[in-house]
Each structure stands twice: as structure tokens, then as C-alpha cells.
Amino acid sequence: MSVKPEYYKALWHNCTKCKIHFMSEFPHATAYLCDECYNSMPHYRTKKVTKKVKPKIEQEEWATIGVLLYILGCSICLAVIAYYLWWK
């Protein structure tokens, strides 16, 4: 262990409002303002953001005739594509 004390690294910045020098480790947290200027400005709070819930759309089940017509339509489409690819 070392007996040497830990030294504080001085971080000087310029205040954007009153142009004086101030010391801060995290100046971006106060928008590069000194403590007096930061406390003099109004601070606004926002309400908690509520998530919008989308209503669930109930899907109607297809009737058997609808499924058969869909399969028939897809089959005809594939038959036309196959006809043009192989025989023309």
C-alpha cells in the first residue's frame, strides 16, 4: 500500500450563461452551466410516458370452403406459371 494521497484532478470549464470558470467532473449533466445559473433556470418534469395499447383484432376463422377456394386459386396460378416456363 502506498501512503501517497490521491490527488484531485481539477477540471475547469466556462459557464455558457455567465462566462465564469467553474469546476465540475460532469459539466454535460448541467449543460455547461455553473451551479448558480443551473439552479436559477426552471426545470421541467415530464409525466410518465404511457404505452398505447392497440386493440386486438379478432381474426375470423376461415370456413372450409374458403380454404379450398384459396388452395384452388394458388394451384391455378402455379399451373399457369409452369405452363409458360416449360411449354412456351
C-alpha positions as CSV (number, residue, x, y, z in Angstrom):
1,M,0.0,0.0,0.0
2,S,1.2,3.5,-0.7
3,V,1.0,6.3,1.7
4,K,0.6,8.9,-1.0
5,P,-2.8,10.7,-1.0
6,E,-4.9,10.6,-4.1
7,Y,-4.9,13.9,-5.8
8,Y,-8.0,15.5,-7.3
9,K,-7.8,16.3,-10.9
10,A,-9.1,19.9,-11.5
11,L,-11.5,20.1,-14.4
12,W,-12.2,23.8,-15.2
13,H,-15.0,24.8,-17.6
14,N,-16.6,28.0,-18.8
15,C,-20.3,28.7,-17.9
16,T,-22.3,29.2,-21.1
17,K,-24.6,31.8,-19.4
18,C,-22.4,34.0,-17.2
19,K,-19.0,33.1,-18.7
20,I,-17.2,32.4,-15.4
21,H,-15.0,29.5,-14.7
22,F,-16.4,26.6,-12.7
23,M,-15.1,23.2,-11.7
24,S,-17.1,20.1,-12.4
25,E,-16.4,16.5,-13.2
26,F,-19.5,16.1,-15.4
27,P,-20.3,19.5,-16.9
28,H,-22.6,18.0,-19.5
29,A,-25.0,17.0,-16.8
30,T,-25.7,20.7,-16.1
31,A,-25.5,21.8,-19.8
32,Y,-22.1,23.5,-19.1
33,L,-23.7,25.9,-16.5
34,C,-22.3,26.8,-13.1
35,D,-24.3,25.9,-10.1
36,E,-25.9,29.3,-9.6
37,C,-27.0,29.5,-13.3
38,Y,-28.3,26.0,-13.3
39,N,-30.4,26.5,-10.1
40,S,-31.8,29.8,-11.4
41,M,-33.2,28.2,-14.6
42,P,-36.6,26.5,-14.5
43,H,-36.6,22.7,-14.6
44,Y,-39.5,21.0,-16.3
45,R,-40.6,17.5,-15.5
46,T,-42.5,15.3,-17.8
47,K,-45.2,12.8,-17.0
48,K,-44.5,9.1,-17.3
49,V,-45.0,8.0,-20.9
50,T,-47.9,5.6,-21.2
51,K,-47.8,2.9,-23.8
52,K,-50.6,3.0,-26.2
53,V,-52.3,-0.4,-26.3
54,K,-53.5,-1.4,-29.7
55,P,-56.9,-3.2,-29.7
56,K,-56.6,-6.8,-30.8
57,I,-58.4,-7.6,-34.0
58,E,-60.2,-10.8,-33.8
59,Q,-59.5,-13.0,-36.8
60,E,-62.4,-14.9,-38.1
61,E,-61.6,-18.5,-38.8
62,W,-61.8,-19.4,-42.4
63,A,-64.6,-21.6,-43.5
64,T,-63.7,-24.9,-45.2
65,I,-65.0,-23.6,-48.5
66,G,-62.7,-20.5,-48.2
67,V,-59.6,-22.6,-47.6
68,L,-60.5,-24.9,-50.6
69,L,-61.0,-21.9,-52.9
70,Y,-57.7,-20.4,-51.8
71,I,-55.8,-23.7,-52.5
72,L,-57.6,-23.9,-55.9
73,G,-56.6,-20.4,-56.8
74,C,-52.9,-21.0,-55.8
75,S,-52.9,-24.2,-57.8
76,I,-54.2,-22.5,-60.9
77,C,-51.6,-19.7,-60.6
78,L,-48.8,-22.3,-60.3
79,A,-50.2,-24.2,-63.2
80,V,-50.1,-21.1,-65.4
81,I,-46.6,-20.3,-64.4
82,A,-45.4,-23.9,-65.1
83,Y,-47.1,-23.8,-68.5
84,Y,-45.3,-20.6,-69.5
85,L,-41.9,-21.9,-68.1
86,W,-42.0,-25.4,-69.6
87,W,-44.1,-25.4,-72.8
88,K,-43.7,-21.9,-74.2
